[in-house]
């Protein structure tokens, strides 16, 4: 447990950040999971509609320093490549 006052404050801040990070993580996972589900059902039109939402969630995660810019770029690239591969 934290002893000094600055350590206590840092602990409080980390608890708050954890909530926001978990929220951000679940938003990313939900978008990608929905996209993958549509990819397995081969519904390209519906999967295309999800792309802006995926981009928005990933860009917001980069902006808030949840993930790095290259990670977001890689995920965007892979989703688009998967979409283009779909017939």
N, C-alpha and C positions, 0 to 999 in steps of 0.2 A: 504494500500500500504506500501511497505517496506520503512523504513526511514534510517536506518544505512547502511553503505556500505556492511557489511557482510550479512545483510538481503537481500540486492539487489542481491548480488552474489548468495546467496542460492536460491533466486527466479529464477534467470537465469538458474541455474543448474537444478532446479526442472522442469522447462519448457522443457529442453532437455531430462531429464529422462522420462518425461511423454510421449514424442513421442516414445521413445524406448519401454516403457512399453505397450503402446497401440499396437505397432507393434507385440510385443511378445504375447499379449493377443489375437489378431486377428488370429495369426498363430495357436495358440492352439485351439481356437474355430473352425477354419476352418477344421483342421484335425479331431477333434472329431465329428464335424457335418457331414463330409463326411463319417466317420466310421459309425455313427448312421444311416445315409441314406442307406448305404449298408446293415446294419443289418436288416432294415425293408424290403428290397428287397430280403433278405436271400441269398445273393451272398457271400458265404464264401471265395471263392478263391480271389475275389477282395478285400474283407475286410482284408484278411491275408496280402496282399501286402501293405496295409496302416500301418500295425503295426510298421515297422521300422521308418517310418516318424513320427508317434505319439511319439515313444520313444525318437527320436532325439529332437523333439520340447520340450518335457517335460524335458529332461535332460539339454537342453540349458537354459530353464527357471529357473531351480534349480541353475545352474552355475552362472547365472546373478542375483540371489536372487529375482527373480520375484515371485516364489512360493517356499514353503518349500519342503524339501526332502520327507517327509511323504505324502504330498498332491500329489506329482508326483507318488510316489509308489502306492498310493491308486487308482489314475486314471489308471495307467498301469494295476494294478490287476483287476480292474473292466472291462477294455476293453478286457483283455484276458479271463476273466470269461464269458463275453458276447459272445465272439467268440467261446469258447468251448461249450457253451450252444446251439449255432446254429447247426442245424442238417445238 
